[in-house]
Amino acid sequence: MQRRIIAGALFAAALLLMVVAALSATVQAAPPTQEMKGDPQRGAYIFAAAAGCGCHITDKGFLAGGQEFDLGPAGKVYSRNITSDPETGIGNWSEADIVTAIRTGKTPDGGQLFPVMPYMTYSGMADQDAYDLAAFIKSVPPVKNQTPKDDIKVPIPPFTPAQAPATAPTEGVARGEYLVKHVSDCSGCHTPTDANGAPDMTKFLAGAPIEGELAANITPDKDTGIGNWTEDQIANLLKTGQRPDGSAVGGLMAQVVQGGFSKLTDADRSAIAAYLKTIPAVNNVPKAPATLPSTGGTMNNLPLTLALVVFGGVLFIAGGLVWRSARRTR
């Protein structure tokens, strides 16, 4: 009898650990506490600040998706069709559904996006900005384009977002930090990644390889970054794509300027420039990519989840052995 009680306790402990493991790997949405309504005109500005969501703009149409992201051993993902087409896009999603996907990567059908979609960055987007962006996306004309299914060979990193602010900062360095960190996703291109594909925050904005290109070091380092540039010169590059020496940016940065930063107000470009002057200078020349490309993700709870699953499995097996022994000695 005593052995059966022990076995039952072990089974219960195993079950509890499995439940905790599942909860630790679950994405927790952090929606606003009250219903909001977005403004598509304001959302068009947030869209520009988010660099025009360029990953979703392909030859199939505006925001029609289909761009391939080769993650090497991790597989491949494709940008989604985020037009209002009800069959191949997100025409059946509400504004709240879109906000949840923007901030957590969780889709209305219970799916989870791979963090090539920078929801970890957007999780800090202010409530009104997120709903305005969602309203703009819903206003985009439908384009029928069925994008390929993702082929992901690794676990999607678990992520629990912090509570987003109700309103965004409006001026100065605080405004620039908000735009850089939570709207424009500058880190997604300019911060290198570690072997797990997570951003190396010791080299925040210090340059990185991205889609066959090298994103520049935009820290204030005078040798390898933009430490010799003035705030006005940084703001001017965001507006025109012209460096202080008269040369023009190309590739992805040119697209970001043309489709996004050139449409911002002078005040917001100046705020970004002021913030970039405050971050730590990092002496770094961008090098070859890590095993996984930049995703903006962090492997927050994966070690804990795996440990709980393994330990729970051990307890479950132990419980089975004790129960079997108890039956033999009846």
C-alpha positions in Angstrom: 0.0 0.0 0.0 2.8 2.4 0.9 4.5 1.8 -2.4 1.3 2.6 -4.3 1.0 5.9 -2.4 4.6 6.7 -3.3 4.0 5.7 -7.0 0.9 7.9 -7.0 2.8 10.9 -5.6 5.5 10.4 -8.3 2.9 10.3 -11.1 1.3 13.5 -9.7 4.6 15.3 -9.5 5.5 14.2 -13.0 2.1 15.5 -14.3 2.6 18.8 -12.5 6.0 19.3 -13.9 4.8 18.6 -17.4 2.0 21.2 -17.0 4.5 23.8 -15.7 6.8 23.0 -18.6 4.0 23.6 -21.1 3.0 26.8 -19.4 6.6 28.0 -19.4 6.8 27.5 -23.2 3.5 29.2 -23.9 3.4 32.7 -25.4 1.4 35.0 -23.1 -0.5 37.7 -25.0 -0.5 41.1 -23.4 -3.5 42.8 -24.9 -4.7 46.3 -23.8 -7.1 46.2 -20.9 -9.9 47.9 -22.8 -11.1 47.7 -26.4 -9.4 50.2 -28.8 -10.0 51.3 -32.3 -7.3 52.1 -34.7 -7.0 55.1 -37.1 -5.7 54.0 -40.6 -4.3 57.4 -41.3 -2.2 57.4 -38.2 -1.4 53.8 -38.9 0.1 54.7 -42.3 2.7 56.8 -40.4 3.5 53.9 -38.0 3.8 51.7 -41.1 6.4 54.0 -42.5 8.2 54.1 -39.1 8.3 50.3 -39.2 10.2 50.6 -42.4 7.2 49.9 -44.6 7.0 46.2 -43.5 9.2 45.5 -46.5 9.4 41.7 -45.9 5.8 41.5 -47.1 6.2 43.6 -50.2 7.0 41.3 -53.2 6.4 41.1 -56.9 3.0 39.5 -56.1 1.7 42.8 -54.8 1.8 45.3 -51.9 1.9 43.3 -48.6 1.0 40.1 -50.6 4.0 38.2 -49.0 5.9 35.2 -50.2 9.4 36.3 -49.6 11.6 33.4 -48.6 13.9 33.5 -45.5 16.4 30.6 -45.5 17.4 29.8 -41.9 19.9 27.2 -42.8 19.6 24.1 -40.6 16.5 25.7 -39.0 14.5 25.5 -42.2 12.7 28.1 -44.2 9.9 30.6 -43.5 7.9 32.8 -45.9 6.4 36.2 -45.3 2.7 36.0 -45.0 0.1 37.7 -47.2 -1.2 40.4 -44.9 -3.6 42.0 -47.3 -7.4 41.9 -46.6 -8.0 39.0 -48.9 -10.2 36.6 -46.8 -8.9 33.4 -48.4 -5.1 33.9 -48.8 -4.6 36.9 -46.6 -5.9 38.1 -43.2 -9.2 39.5 -44.3 -11.0 37.6 -41.6 -8.8 38.9 -38.8 -10.0 41.7 -36.5 -7.8 44.6 -35.5 -7.3 42.9 -32.1 -6.2 39.7 -33.9 -3.6 41.7 -35.9 -2.3 43.4 -32.8 -1.9 40.1 -31.0 0.1 38.7 -34.0 2.2 41.9 -34.2 3.1 41.7 -30.5 3.2 38.0 -29.7 3.4 36.2 -33.1 0.3 34.2 -32.2 -2.3 33.9 -34.9 -6.1 33.5 -34.4 -6.0 29.8 -35.3 -3.6 29.2 -32.4 -0.5 29.1 -34.6 2.9 30.6 -33.7 5.0 32.6 -36.1 8.8 32.1 -36.2 10.5 35.3 -34.9 11.8 36.3 -38.3 8.6 38.2 -37.8 9.9 40.7 -35.2 7.0 40.4 -32.8 9.6 40.4 -29.9 10.5 44.0 -31.0 6.9 45.0 -31.6 5.8 43.7 -28.2 6.8 47.1 -26.8 4.7 49.1 -29.3 2.3 51.4 -27.6 -1.4 50.3 -27.6 -2.7 53.1 -29.9 0.2 52.8 -32.3 -0.4 49.0 -32.6 -4.1 49.5 -33.2 -3.5 52.3 -35.7 -1.0 50.0 -37.6 -3.6 47.2 -37.6 -6.2 49.6 -38.9 -3.9 50.6 -41.8 -3.1 47.0 -42.6 -6.9 46.2 -42.8 -7.3 49.1 -45.2 -4.9 47.6 -47.7 -6.7 46.3 -50.8 -6.9 42.5 -51.0 -4.4 40.6 -53.2 -5.0 36.9 -53.8 -1.7 35.2 -53.3 -1.2 31.9 -51.5 2.2 31.9 -49.8 4.2 28.7 -49.3 4.0 27.0 -45.9 6.9 27.4 -43.5 9.3 24.5 -43.2 10.7 24.9 -39.6 13.0 22.2 -38.3 13.7 23.7 -34.8 11.5 24.6 -31.9 10.0 28.2 -32.0 11.5 30.0 -29.0 9.0 30.7 -26.2 8.3 34.3 -25.5 6.4 36.2 -22.8 6.0 39.9 -23.7 6.0 42.6 -21.1 3.0 44.9 -20.8 3.2 47.4 -23.6 2.8 51.1 -22.8 -0.6 52.8 -23.4 1.0 55.7 -25.2 4.3 56.3 -26.9 6.9 58.9 -25.9 6.4 62.1 -28.0 9.8 63.8 -28.2 13.6 63.7 -27.6 15.8 60.7 -26.8 12.9 58.8 -25.3 11.0 59.1 -28.5 14.1 58.0 -30.5 14.6 55.0 -28.3 11.0 53.9 -28.6 11.2 54.1 -32.4 14.5 52.3 -32.7 13.6 49.5 -30.3 9.9 48.9 -30.7 8.8 50.2 -34.1 11.6 50.4 -36.7 13.3 47.1 -35.5 16.8 48.5 -36.2 18.3 45.7 -34.2 16.8 43.1 -36.6 19.4 44.2 -39.2 22.2 46.0 -37.3 22.7 43.7 -34.2 24.6 40.4 -34.8 23.3 37.1 -33.5 24.8 34.4 -31.4 25.0 30.7 -32.2 21.4 30.2 -31.2 20.1 32.9 -33.5 19.4 35.3 -30.6 20.7 38.9 -30.8 24.1 39.5 -29.2 23.2 42.6 -27.0 26.9 43.2 -26.2 27.1 44.3 -29.8 23.7 46.2 -30.0 23.5 47.9 -33.4 27.2 47.2 -34.0 26.6 45.8 -37.5 25.7 42.4 -38.8 25.2 40.3 -42.0 21.6 40.3 -43.3 20.3 38.6 -46.4 23.7 38.6 -48.2 24.5 42.2 -47.2 26.3 43.8 -44.3 24.3 46.2 -42.1 26.6 49.0 -40.9 27.8 49.6 -37.3 25.6 52.5 -36.2 27.0 52.9 -32.7 29.0 56.0 -31.8 32.3 54.2 -32.2 34.6 56.6 -34.1 36.6 53.9 -35.9 34.0 51.4 -37.1 30.7 53.1 -36.4 29.2 56.6 -36.9 30.8 58.3 -34.0 32.2 61.1 -36.3 28.7 61.9 -37.7 26.6 64.7 -36.3 23.0 64.2 -35.3 22.0 66.3 -38.3 24.0 64.0 -40.6 22.4 60.9 -39.2 18.9 62.5 -39.6 19.8 63.5 -43.2 20.7 60.0 -44.1 17.4 58.8 -42.8 15.7 61.4 -45.0 17.7 61.2 -48.2 19.9 58.0 -48.0 23.0 60.2 -48.3 26.0 59.7 -46.1 28.1 62.6 -45.0 30.7 61.9 -47.7 28.1 62.2 -50.4 27.8 58.5 -51.2 24.4 56.8 -51.1 23.2 53.8 -49.2 22.1 50.8 -51.2 20.4 47.5 -50.9 18.1 47.0 -47.9 18.9 50.3 -46.3 17.9 52.2 -49.4 14.6 50.4 -49.4 14.1 51.2 -45.7 14.8 54.9 -46.4 12.6 55.1 -49.4 9.7 53.2 -48.0 9.9 54.3 -44.4 12.3 56.8 -42.9 12.0 59.4 -45.6 8.3 59.7 -44.7 8.9 60.5 -41.1 8.7 63.9 -39.6 12.0 65.9 -39.1 11.4 65.7 -35.4 11.2 61.9 -35.4 14.3 61.5 -37.5 16.1 63.9 -35.2 14.9 61.9 -32.2 16.3 58.7 -33.7 19.6 60.4 -34.3 19.8 61.8 -30.8 19.1 58.3 -29.3 21.8 56.7 -31.5 24.3 59.1 -30.0 23.5 57.9 -26.5 24.0 54.1 -27.0 27.4 52.5 -26.1 30.1 52.7 -28.7 31.1 49.2 -29.9 34.2 48.7 -32.0 33.0 46.0 -34.4 33.3 45.2 -38.1 30.4 43.0 -39.3 31.5 39.4 -39.8 30.1 36.2 -41.4 26.7 35.1 -40.2 26.2 32.8 -37.2 24.4 29.4 -37.6 21.0 31.2 -37.7 20.3 34.6 -39.2 19.0 37.5 -37.1 15.5 36.9 -35.9 15.3 39.4 -33.1 14.4 36.5 -30.8 15.7 35.2 -27.5 15.6 31.7 -26.3 13.9 32.8 -23.1 12.5 29.7 -21.5 13.8 26.9 -23.6 16.4 25.5 -21.2 13.9 25.6 -18.3 11.2 23.9 -20.5 13.6 21.1 -21.6 14.8 20.6 -18.0 11.2 20.3 -16.7 10.2 17.9 -19.4 13.3 15.7 -18.8 12.8 15.7 -15.0 9.1 15.1 -15.3 9.9 12.1 -17.5 12.3 10.7 -15.0 9.6 11.0 -12.2 7.1 9.3 -14.5 9.3 6.4 -15.1 10.2 6.1 -11.4 6.6 6.1 -10.5 5.9 3.3 -13.0 8.7 1.2 -11.5 7.4 1.7 -8.0 3.9 0.8 -9.0 5.1 -2.3 -10.8 7.0 -3.3 -7.7 4.0 -2.8 -5.5 1.9 -5.1 -7.7 4.5 -7.8 -7.5 4.5 -7.8 -3.7 0.7 -7.9 -3.2 
